[in-house]
Amino acid sequence: MAKISDELLSVLRCPVTGSTLVQEGAELVSTQPGPDGKPLRYSVEEGIPLLLRPEQLA
């Protein structure tokens, strides 16, 4: 699991809600709920955050 630097986390935003993100393990989690009322989760692969909307991953 790659730790995202605090500097990078300070500028990254959720592409759906515009909220800040926090790292939980190998995922970044939005601090505001998405359209379904739950925080959105984005994977981090090889240290690179994949900030794609859920419908773009399908």
C-alpha positions in Angstrom: 0.0 0.0 0.0 1.4 3.3 -1.0 0.9 6.3 1.3 -0.3 9.4 -0.5 1.6 12.4 0.7 -0.2 15.0 2.8 0.7 17.7 0.2 -1.0 15.7 -2.6 -4.1 14.9 -0.4 -4.4 18.7 0.3 -5.1 19.4 -3.4 -7.0 16.3 -4.5 -10.8 16.5 -4.6 -13.5 14.0 -5.2 -14.6 14.3 -8.9 -18.3 13.8 -7.9 -18.8 15.8 -4.7 -15.8 18.2 -4.8 -15.0 17.2 -1.2 -11.6 16.5 0.2 -10.3 13.0 0.3 -8.8 10.9 3.1 -6.7 7.8 2.7 -8.0 4.5 4.2 -5.7 1.7 3.4 -5.4 1.4 -0.4 -8.3 3.7 -1.1 -9.1 7.4 -1.0 -12.5 8.2 0.5 -14.6 11.3 0.0 -15.4 13.3 3.1 -18.9 14.1 1.8 -21.5 11.5 0.7 -22.1 10.8 -2.9 -25.5 10.6 -4.7 -26.4 7.4 -2.8 -25.7 8.9 0.6 -22.4 6.9 1.1 -18.9 8.2 0.8 -17.3 7.5 -2.5 -14.2 5.3 -2.7 -11.3 5.5 -5.2 -8.5 2.9 -5.5 -4.8 3.8 -5.4 -2.8 1.5 -7.7 1.0 1.6 -7.5 0.8 5.0 -5.7 -1.5 6.5 -8.4 -5.0 7.6 -7.3 -7.6 6.5 -9.8 -10.1 9.4 -9.5 -12.7 8.1 -12.0 -16.4 8.5 -11.5 -18.0 5.1 -10.6 -19.8 4.9 -14.0 -16.5 5.4 -15.8 -15.0 2.2 -14.2 -17.7 -0.1 -15.7 
